[in-house]
């Protein structure tokens, strides 16, 4: 499967925009923290009042909120996966070897032409991607359009990045970030319009009729959307595990003010939040507009 698209846009979000922090509901905080520490190499930055902040180095990447008895809901909008971007192929090889040594169950692995990716889930079924980007100079284009695919991944070739002496595992590299987030939505066209025409992301690729990928600054995607949980699915109930909110990190106060004005112009409510300004997309997924430090 391949997809490609670059479209003219009137509205553009700042090129330096990234995804910052992902916040999840989990049913058992102790179990979730142990999983993210032991299997993925996160560090616990703070923990109190049923909530834990996890990251790489001093950078917060993940916020876990305990909701005892929370359940997984399959036919609803919300998280498909969040994606952990490691800084290079060697770091991907290190975490792949750690997965093998820690008996971590993987759900799949793919070569997307622009990136190489490993897939798994946490104990609550929240989807996770761990990936490395190929250099932009290696991204394939056809007739000026970016190409992506879901091809087999050569795991042995990735592991060949490591020497026999390279046996240490100290967790996620400090330059690890959240590269993108992929969401279940109820309507592709409506959500494309929100992320492209209102927030200003560029539509980078489309897999008709069920998935689209949008990015800032020419990146292959910061936002993925799909209707694989079903067309017209509702928002998840309050007692569901999964996405609480994620931050869109903007490079300046001016960039956020411009985004807020576009939201206000189309009648989308924005309210204060500890991380910035909170809103919901048209599928009820929580977003926080945050000004990056």
N, C-alpha and C positions, 0 to 999 in steps of 0.2 A: 504494500500500500504506500503510495506517495501522495504528497500534496504540495501545492505551490500557490502563492498569491502575493502580490504587492499592489496596493490600491492608493489612489490619490485621496488625501484627507484635507479637510478644512481645519480641523482641530488637531493639535498635537500636544501630547504630554511631554514634559521635559525629557531630553535624551538620557540624562543620568538617573532616571527613575529606576528603582529596584523593588523587589519584595523584601521586607524586613523580617518581621516576627510572625509566626503562625501560632495561634492559640487553640488548643483542643480541649474538649470535655473527655475525661477518662473515667472509667468506673472504679478503678483502684489505683490511687496515686503511687503507693509504694511499688506495686507491680510495674506500673508504667515507667517510673523513674529508673528502676533497676534495668528494665529492658533498654531504655535509651542510653544508659551509662554502659552497660555490659556489652551490648551487641553493636551499638552505633558509635560509642565513644564520646557522647556528650559529657560535659561537665555541669554539675549543679551549681548555679550561681546564687540562687536564693530559694528558700523553701519556708513557707509559713501559711497558716490558715487554710489548709487544704489546697494549696497552689504551689507549683514549683516552676522556677525559671531555669532553663537549660541553655547552654551555648557552647561555643568553641572559643578558646581563649577568654577574653572578657566580653565578647560580642554575644548578646542574647539572640537566640534563634527560635526558641520554642518555649511556649508557656502552657503548662498543663494544669487543668482545673479539675479537681475530683468531684464527681457527682455520683455518689454511691447508688448502685442499682441501675445506672444508665445502660441503655441497650442499643444495639446496632439496628439501624433502620435502612433497609435496602432500597426502597422506592421513595426517594426524597431527594431534594436538592442538597448540596453540601459538598464535603470533601471527596474528591476522587483520589488524589494524592498530593502531598507536598514534596518538593524536590530539593534535596541537599546537594549543593554544588561544591565539589572539592576542587582545589586549585590546579591540579594537573593529573596526568595519567598515572604517575607513580603513586600518588595518594589514593587513586581509585584501586590500584593493584594492592595497596596495603590493606584497605578495608575489605576488599574481596578475599584476601587470604585470611583476615581476621574472621570474616563470616564463616569460612570453612573450619577454622580452628575452634570457633565458639558454637558450632552446630546451629548457626542461624539459618532458618528456613527462608529461601528465596522463592519469590513467586514468578520470576522471569528476568530476562536480560535482553537488551536490544541495542543494535547499532542504528542510530537515527540520522546518520550522515553528518549532522552537525555536532553530535555528542555520542557518548557511550554510556549506557545506563543499566543499573541493577534495580530490581523491584522487590519489595517485601511489605509486610504489614506489621503493625504493633499488636499487642495482645487484645486490643479492642477492635481490631480490624481496620484501623486507620491506615490508609495507603501511604507508602513512602517510596520515593525514588532517590537513589544515590547516583550521581553522574559527574562526568567531566566533559567540558566543552572541547571540541577541536578548535584550533586557532581559526579566527574568522577568515583568514586567507585561504583556508582549506574548505570552507563551506561551499557546497556545490550550487551553482545557479544554472538555469536554463532559460534562455531568452530574457535574461535580466530578472528572473524570478527565483527566489530561494527554494531549494528542494529539501524535503525531509522524507524519511522512510522509517519502516520498522523491519530491520533486517536482522539476521542472526548475529550474535556477538561472539567474537573469538576470545574466550576467557583465558585460554593458555597464553595467547599473545599478550594479553594484559598482564598476566602474572610474570611474563618474561621481563617486565620492567624492573623486577626486584632481583637483586643479587642474592646468592646463598647466605651472605653475611648479614643481609638486611632483615633481621628477625624481630626488631623491636616494634611494639605497638603502644603508642601513648595517647590514643584517641584521635578525635578529629583534628585536623590541622587548623591552626589559628586563623587562617585565611578562608576557611569554609564559610559559605553563606547559604541563604535560601535562594536558589536560582529561579524557581518559578512555583506557581501553584496551579493545580488542575482541578476544576470544579464540575460537579453535576449541576445542570441547570434544567429548567423546564421548557425553554424555547430558545433555539440557537439564534434565530434572527433577532429576537428582542434583546438577547444578551450581547450579541455582536454590536448592535446599535448602542447599547449602554457603554460598553468598554471602548468602542472605537469613536463614536460620534459625541459622546458626553465626556468620558474621562480622557479620551484622546490617544489611546493606544493604537498602533498600526496593525491592521489585519495582515499577518504574515503567511498563513497557510490555512487551507480549508479542506476538510474531508466530508463532502456532501453525503448525506444530509445531516450528519450527527455530531460533528466536531469542528472546532475552529481554534486557532492559536494566534495570540496577539502579543506584541512586544513594544518596547520603547527603545529609541536609539538604534534601530536596525537589529536588535537582538531577536533570535529565532522565536522565543516566546517567554514572556513573564506570566501570562495568563493563558491557561487552556480551559476550554469549556466543552462539555459534551452532554448529550441527552441519552446516554447509555443506561441510565436508571429508568428511562421512560419519558416520553413526551408529556408535558403537562404535570409532572410530579409536584407534590406540595412541598412546602418547607418542612424540615424535620420537626418532630414534637420536642417539647422542652426537656424530656428525659432521654434524649438520644446522645450517644457518644458522637464525636466528630468535631467539625469546625465550629468554633465560637466566633473568631474573627481572624483576619490577617492584615498586616500593615502594608500599604503602598508607601514606600519611602521616597519622598520628593526632595530635590536638592536645595530648596530654598523656601522661605515663607511666601515669596512672590509666586512661585510655582504652585504652592498649595492654594493660595488665594484665587489664582486663575481657575484651578480645578473646581473649587467651591462655587465660584460664580457660575460656571457652566452647569453645575448640579442645581443650583438655585433657579437658574433660568428655565429648567425643565421640571421644576416642582419636586425635586428629590430632597428630603429632609436630611439635615446634617446636625449633629449634636455633639457636645463636648465629651471627651473620653480621656482616660489617663494617658493614653499614648498619642492623642491628637484630636481628630474629629471623626466621629463615627457615622456611618451610613450603611445602607443595605443595597445590594444590586437588585435587579428586577426578579431574581430567583430567591431573594431573602438571605443571601450569603453576606455575612458581616465583614465590613471593610473599615479600616482606620487609615485616614490620611495623616501621615507622620512626616515631619520635617527631619531629615537625617542629620545627625551631628557631623 
